[in-house]
Amino acid sequence: MDNSGFEELFGGAPLMAILRGMGVERSLAVSTIAWDLGIDMVELPIQTTEDLEALRLVSAAARERGKIVGAGTVVSLEHVAQAASAGASFTVSPGLDLEVVRASHEAGMLSMPGVATASEVQLAMKSGLTWLKAFPASVLGPQWLTAMRGPFPQARFVTTGGMNATNAGEYLSAGASVVAVGTALEDPAQLPLLASLIGRS
């Protein structure tokens, strides 16, 4: 298994958007805010039927704009199948489940597992996975990233959970490749800060 393709998908961008449980219309509206801001990668966790409908709609809109949308909170093979049928380009999981990763790749989607310990990072990298979701990032803290970069310099961490415009810079400085933000995109006060992080101030 190899998920190094995320390198090309992110294209060096330091931010991605996670839109959890926002419903169909709000998901599309916030996705548009993200795209207009310069955040090309959007993730929609799929935990309800409405989440799946939102993923279908946002995926279709993304294709028209040349953007990338993935499915989050993918924790079962059923979720993998649902993500693929809804048009997702990648899957993200809160934990490390190699069966889910393998099924995602077989369905033509890149997969990013979640990690929170050195053992999980080591197992993921042994399996060929270099792009990893650090979760919950706000609990792990930026020091965790710095510590993990020592023994695992090839790891690429996407920090998720409790991220916003005020702490994103700290996590990027600590070694995160990408910071995932959500509700921050609906806060007008945070948009200029987010824009400055992606060089669009």
N, C-alpha and C positions, 0 to 999 in steps of 0.2 A: 504493500500500500504506500502511496506517495501523494501528499497533498501540497507539494511545492508549487502547484499551479496557483495557489492563493497569491503568490508573489506578483504574478501578472495581473490578477484580478484587482488587487489593491492598487497596483501601479505606484507604489510609494506614498499613497495618501495616508495620513495619520489617523483618520477618523472613519468610523462606519456608524450607521444608524440601526438601532433596535427598537421596533415598534410593537410593544407587547399589549395585546388585548384592547386595541384602539377601535376595533370595529372597521367596517369596510370604508365608509366615507372619510373618517378621520385618518385612517392608515394611508389612504391615497393623498390626502391633503398634506400630511406631515412628510410623506415620502417626497412630494413635490418640493417642499421647503428644503429638505436635505439635498435633493438634486440641484436645485437652484443655488444652494450655498456652495456646492462643489463636492458634496459627499456622494460618491457614485454607488457605494455598496450599502444595501438595505437588507436587514434581516427581520422577518416576521415570525415570531414563535407561533407554533400551531398546537393549540390545546383545545380548541372548540371548533364546531362547524363553521361559525362565523369567522374564526381565524383563517380557516382554509379558503373561504370565499374571498376574504381580504387578500390573501396571498395570490389567488388567481387574478384578481383585478390589478393588483400592484405589479405583478409579474408581466401582465400584458402591457401596462403603461410603461414599464421599464424597457421592454423590448423596443417600443416605439422611440424611446430616447437613447437607446444604446447603453442602458444602465444594467446593473446586476442585482438580482433579488434572490435571497436564500430563505430557507426555513429553519427556524430555531426551536429549541426544546424538543429535538428529535431524539426520542428515547426508546423507540421500538421499530421493528421491521414494518409494521403497519404505518407508522409515521413516515418512514422512508418512501413507501409507495404513494402515500398521500402527497408528500412534498413533490415527488416527480410528476404526478398527474396534475398538480397545480401550477407547474411551470417553474419550479425552483431550480436555480443553477448550482446551489450548494446547500449543505446541511450543517447545523451547529448543534452540539449536545452539551448539556451541563456537566456530564461526566465522561469517563473513558470507557466506551463500549465498542470493542473492535468489531463485533458483529454488525453493529449499526454503520460503522465506518466502511466496512467491506461491502455491505448492501448498497450504500450510497454510491460508492465508486462503480459498482456493477450497474447501477441505474444511470450512470453518466453524470453524477454530481460529485464535486469535491466535498470532503467532510472534515469538519474541525471539531475534535473532541475537547471536552473540558478537563482541566487538571487543577489540582490544588496542593499536590505533594511532589517531592523529588522522585518518589517511586513511580508515580503516574507519568511524570515527564519522561523518566527513563524508559518505561515500557512503551510509551507512545513513540518515542524517537527510535527505539529498537524495532518498532513496527514500520518505520519509514515515514512517520508523521512529524513534520517540523513546525507546522503552524498549529498553535494550541491556544485554546481559550482559557485564560486565567480567571477562575471563578470560585467564589465571589471576590472580585478584585478589591473592593473597598474594605473587606475583612482581612484579606491577605496583606494588603498594604504595599506601597512601592518598594519597601525593603525586601519583600519576598522576591520581587523581580530581580533586584540587584543580586540577591543570593543565588537565584537559579541561573543567572547568566554566567556565573563562575564555572560550574561543572557542565553546563549545557549551552555553550556559546552559539551553537547552530540553531537553537530554538527561537521561534518567532512567536511572541505572545500577543494575543489580543485581549486586553483587559475589559472585563464585562461585570456589571453590577455596581451601582452607586457612582457611576462616572458622570461628570458634568464639565462645564467649561472652566470651572474654578480649580479642579484637581487634575484635569487631563494632562496639562503640561508637566506636572510632577511625575506622573506615571510614564509619560514618554521619555522624560529625562532619566528615569530609573531603568529604562531598557525595554519598555513596551514598543512593539512595532506599530500597533494600532490601538486606539481607544474607542470603545463602543458607547455611544450616548443615545439617550432615548427622549425622555420628557424635556431635556434641555432644549430640544429643537422647538418646543412650544413656548419657550420663555424668551420674549423679545430682548431682554437684557443680556441673555447669554449668546445670542446670535453673532454679535460683533466679535466676541471672544473666540467663538468657534471658528469664525471666518479667519481670524488672525492665525489660528493654529494651522490652517490649510493654505496660508499664504494669500488670502484674499481680503485682507483688511483694507 
